[in-house]
Amino acid sequence: MPMKRLKYFTHQFLREQDFEAEQNYHIAMRRLHNRSIHGWGVVEGLAVHKKNDKEIVIDPGIAIDGLGREIILANQVTRDLSSFEPGSYTYITISYEEMLEDSDRYSSGGVEGYTRTTETTLVSERRHEPVKDGSVLILARVRINENGNVSDEIETHLRTHLHARSTVTGWLRLPFKPVRLEPLRVGGKLVPPKQWDPSVEFTVDVASAYCDKGARGTMPIPVPPGASKLKAFRICGTTHGKVEVELVRGGWNSEANRSEQKQLAERRVERRAEGDGFDEVIELPEERQNLGELHTLSIGVIAEGRTEIWLVAARFE
């Protein structure tokens, strides 16, 4: 449906619905921009803290909900959780709300109405986790301990933080600049590979990396802002020996509220003929594609024999 914008001309008679249409056009376009470009979640602030055994406080801050509406909490808010039973949880949420205030009431010449609409916020405590569709934003989950008091630990892993949506399409070229993996000793003993020459390493050139006898290294993969999935990984080059690649997702799993170290994929390339290159594309299965807000990505590469790596790339969504 096309958007209509008011067009003015001299001697035009403007009525109430004309002024409302003017406001509604700009509100709708701003909210469309918010949810299309930025998404939804907490922009800044809105941290939840324990105040005492029965109360918590929410700091001022800004968020955007799933409809693109701005949620602005201008002052710190205190909430009493004494009504929740011991051993239970409560979800602290915030949402957009509009209201009419008596201070803005107009009454003259037999006409009554309100001259302002107040855009405000609604902070709530819920016994059950709300649906994460953006209509209500979860700020924290608070545990009420066995004594009926607020726990010292405020869980924030269910909170959604707002990031600009990713504009990356297709393959994202990554500069291959690995950090050398040193031989690892546990209890004074060298773990495999035992016969590793610490002098061999990747030499990084302008467009590629190469080694003569062999090398081993690891490199972080920068995740574009707003990317929620890693669809595929790609590595291209030549080798006269063997190349082993491991793709790992690490960091913090905010859904499970724990650290993570998960191998997403591995690939092995054997010796190639003179001048023959390799182009290895690893398509990730659906269950391994997801990226949380606090996840990290890295690759580990072990090369044996003369090897050149010309391209490392990832495809995000």
Secondary structure, 3 states (H helix, E strand, C coil): CCCCCCCCCCCCCCCHHHHHHHHHHHHHHHHHHHHHHHCCEEEEECCEEECCCCEEEECCEEEECCCCCEEEECCCEEEECCCCCCCCEEEEEEEEEEECCHHHEEEECCEEEECCCEEEEEEEEECCCCCCCCCCEEEEEEEECCCCCEEEEEECCCCCECCCCCCCCCCEEECCCCEECCCCEECCEECCCCCCCCCCCCEECCCCEEECCEEEEEEEECCCCCCCEEEEEEEEEEECCEEEEEEEEEEEECCCCEECCEEEEEEEECCCCCCCEEEEEEECCHHHCECCCCEEEEEEEEEECCEEEEEEEEEEC
